[in-house]
Amino acid sequence: ELRRKIKEVMVDELMLDFDAAEIADETALFGAGGLGLDSVDALQLVVAIEKHFGLKLADAEKAKGVLQSVETIAMAIETKG
């Protein structure tokens, strides 16, 4: 449920060209072979995660670790840290 919601938020907020159901939990968000998101997407995603899930990612290094995949985002939301 949480992972599905994260994917829906990503598709809506980042205006991605594919369906939420097409994104695997472990798919890399950035770089070749993944979703190919860029730094602008990263900023939008940080704002969207805070808005929809209440998880603040103020620290760039922490954000980098969390924004690896839907799975890493979900784990951070579940532990709120």
GUDRENPA-788014 format. One record per residue: residue number from 0; x, y, z of N, C-alpha, C in turn; residue in one letter. Coordinates in Angstrom, 2 decimals. Layout:
N
NODE   k    n.c1    n.c2    n.c3   ca.c1   ca.c2   ca.c3    c.c1    c.c2    c.c3 r
NODE NUM       X       Y       Z       X       Y       Z       X       Y       Z a
...
This chain:
81
NODE   k    n.c1    n.c2    n.c3   ca.c1   ca.c2   ca.c3    c.c1    c.c2    c.c3 r
NODE   0    0.83   -1.20    0.00    0.00    0.00    0.00    0.87    1.25    0.00 e
NODE   1    1.82    1.34    0.93    2.71    2.51    1.00    3.52    2.65   -0.28 l
NODE   2    4.06    1.54   -0.76    4.90    1.59   -1.97    4.08    2.01   -3.19 r
NODE   3    2.83    1.53   -3.26    1.95    1.92   -4.37    1.69    3.42   -4.32 r
NODE   4    1.43    3.94   -3.12    1.17    5.37   -2.94    2.40    6.20   -3.33 k
NODE   5    3.58    5.75   -2.94    4.81    6.46   -3.31    4.93    6.54   -4.83 i
NODE   6    4.67    5.44   -5.51    4.76    5.41   -6.97    3.75    6.35   -7.60 k
NODE   7    2.52    6.38   -7.06    1.49    7.28   -7.58    1.89    8.73   -7.39 e
NODE   8    2.43    9.05   -6.21    2.89   10.42   -5.93    4.00   10.79   -6.91 v
NODE   9    4.94    9.88   -7.14    6.04   10.15   -8.07    5.52   10.44   -9.48 m
NODE  10    4.62    9.60   -9.96    4.08    9.77  -11.31    3.33   11.10  -11.41 v
NODE  11    2.51   11.41  -10.40    1.73   12.65  -10.42    2.61   13.89  -10.28 d
NODE  12    3.46   13.91   -9.27    4.25   15.09   -8.95    5.36   15.36   -9.98 e
NODE  13    5.94   14.30  -10.52    7.05   14.46  -11.47    6.57   14.37  -12.92 l
NODE  14    5.26   14.16  -13.09    4.67   14.05  -14.43    5.43   13.05  -15.29 m
NODE  15    5.62   11.86  -14.73    6.34   10.81  -15.43    5.49   10.22  -16.56 l
NODE  16    6.17    9.72  -17.57    5.49    9.21  -18.76    5.12    7.74  -18.68 d
NODE  17    5.03    7.21  -17.47    4.60    5.82  -17.35    3.70    5.65  -16.15 f
NODE  18    3.08    4.51  -16.09    2.11    4.20  -15.05    2.84    3.77  -13.77 d
NODE  19    2.23    4.09  -12.64    2.82    3.72  -11.35    3.06    2.22  -11.25 a
NODE  20    2.19    1.43  -11.85    2.31   -0.03  -11.79    3.54   -0.55  -12.52 a
NODE  21    4.11    0.26  -13.41    5.29   -0.15  -14.17    6.59    0.01  -13.39 e
NODE  22    6.53    0.71  -12.26    7.73    0.98  -11.47    7.90   -0.12  -10.43 i
NODE  23    9.03   -0.82  -10.49    9.31   -1.85   -9.49    9.84   -1.19   -8.22 a
NODE  24    9.61   -1.83   -7.08   10.06   -1.28   -5.79   11.56   -1.04   -5.76 d
NODE  25   12.31   -1.90   -6.45   13.78   -1.83   -6.40   14.40   -1.06   -7.57 e
NODE  26   13.58   -0.56   -8.49   14.12    0.17   -9.64   14.85    1.43   -9.17 t
NODE  27   16.07    1.63   -9.69   16.83    2.83   -9.36   16.10    4.05   -9.89 a
NODE  28   16.05    5.12   -9.09   15.34    6.32   -9.52   16.20    7.18  -10.44 l
NODE  29   17.51    7.14  -10.22   18.41    8.01  -10.97   19.38    7.19  -11.81 f
NODE  30   19.86    7.78  -12.88   20.89    7.14  -13.70   20.34    6.19  -14.74 g
NODE  31   21.24    5.76  -15.61   20.89    4.83  -16.69   20.44    3.50  -16.10 a
NODE  32   19.49    2.89  -16.74   19.00    1.61  -16.27   17.91    1.75  -15.23 g
NODE  33   17.69    2.96  -14.76   16.62    3.20  -13.80   15.56    4.08  -14.44 g
NODE  34   14.94    4.92  -13.61   13.90    5.82  -14.13   14.51    7.03  -14.83 l
NODE  35   15.80    7.27  -14.59   16.48    8.37  -15.26   16.09    9.75  -14.75 g
NODE  36   15.74    9.84  -13.46   15.40   11.14  -12.89   16.65   12.01  -12.80 l
NODE  37   16.44   13.33  -12.76   17.58   14.26  -12.66   17.49   15.07  -11.37 d
NODE  38   18.37   16.04  -11.21   18.44   16.80   -9.96   17.18   17.62   -9.72 s
NODE  39   16.55   18.11  -10.78   15.29   18.86  -10.61   14.20   17.92  -10.09 v
NODE  40   14.16   16.71  -10.66   13.21   15.69  -10.17   13.47   15.39   -8.70 d
NODE  41   14.74   15.33   -8.32   15.10   15.02   -6.93   14.52   16.07   -5.99 a
NODE  42   14.65   17.34   -6.35   14.10   18.41   -5.52   12.59   18.29   -5.41 l
NODE  43   11.93   18.05   -6.54   10.48   17.90   -6.53   10.06   16.70   -5.70 q
NODE  44   10.83   15.64   -5.78   10.52   14.43   -5.04   10.66   14.65   -3.53 l
NODE  45   11.69   15.37   -3.12   11.89   15.69   -1.70   10.68   16.47   -1.18 v
NODE  46   10.23   17.46   -1.95    9.07   18.27   -1.55    7.81   17.40   -1.49 v
NODE  47    7.63   16.54   -2.50    6.45   15.67   -2.56    6.42   14.69   -1.39 a
NODE  48    7.57   14.12   -1.05    7.65   13.16    0.07    7.28   13.85    1.38 i
NODE  49    7.77   15.07    1.55    7.45   15.82    2.76    5.95   16.15    2.81 e
NODE  50    5.41   16.59    1.67    4.01   16.98    1.60    3.06   15.80    1.83 k
NODE  51    3.33   14.69    1.18    2.42   13.54    1.22    2.65   12.59    2.40 h
NODE  52    3.91   12.51    2.85    4.24   11.50    3.86    4.83   12.08    5.14 f
NODE  53    5.10   13.39    5.16    5.62   14.03    6.36    7.06   13.71    6.69 g
NODE  54    7.79   13.18    5.71    9.20   12.85    5.93   10.07   14.00    5.42 l
NODE  55   10.81   14.63    6.33   11.68   15.74    5.94   13.07   15.20    5.57 k
NODE  56   13.56   15.65    4.42   14.90   15.25    3.97   15.75   16.51    3.78 l
NODE  57   16.01   17.17    4.88   16.74   18.44    4.82   18.22   18.26    4.50 a
NODE  58   18.78   17.14    4.93   20.19   16.87    4.74   20.42   16.20    3.38 d
NODE  59   21.31   16.78    2.57   21.54   16.27    1.21   22.05   14.83    1.19 a
NODE  60   22.94   14.51    2.11   23.48   13.14    2.16   22.40   12.14    2.54 e
NODE  61   21.57   12.52    3.50   20.46   11.65    3.91   19.50   11.46    2.74 k
NODE  62   19.19   12.55    2.06   18.27   12.49    0.92   18.83   11.56   -0.16 a
NODE  63   20.12   11.66   -0.40   20.77   10.82   -1.40   20.60    9.34   -1.07 k
NODE  64   20.71    9.01    0.20   20.54    7.63    0.62   19.10    7.15    0.51 g
NODE  65   18.17    8.05    0.83   16.75    7.68    0.81   16.22    7.58   -0.63 v
NODE  66   16.67    8.47   -1.50   16.11    8.53   -2.85   16.79    7.58   -3.84 l
NODE  67   17.02    6.35   -3.38   17.62    5.34   -4.25   16.55    4.61   -5.07 q
NODE  68   15.47    4.25   -4.39   14.40    3.47   -5.03   13.12    3.68   -4.22 s
NODE  69   12.02    3.18   -4.74   10.75    3.24   -4.01   10.91    2.51   -2.67 v
NODE  70   11.64    1.41   -2.69   11.84    0.62   -1.47   12.58    1.42   -0.40 e
NODE  71   13.64    2.15   -0.77   14.39    2.92    0.23   13.57    4.09    0.76 t
NODE  72   12.74    4.68   -0.10   11.85    5.76    0.34   10.84    5.20    1.34 i
NODE  73   10.24    4.05    1.00    9.25    3.43    1.88    9.85    3.09    3.24 a
NODE  74   11.07    2.56    3.24   11.72    2.19    4.50   11.96    3.44    5.35 m
NODE  75   12.36    4.53    4.72   12.60    5.78    5.46   11.29    6.33    6.04 a
NODE  76   10.21    6.25    5.27    8.91    6.72    5.75    8.44    5.86    6.93 i
NODE  77    8.62    4.55    6.80    8.19    3.63    7.86    8.94    3.86    9.16 e
NODE  78   10.21    4.23    9.06   11.00    4.46   10.25   11.06    5.95   10.61 t
NODE  79   10.53    6.79    9.72   10.52    8.27    9.88   11.89    8.79   10.31 k
NODE  80   12.91    8.32    9.59   14.23    8.79    9.93   15.18    8.22    8.96 g
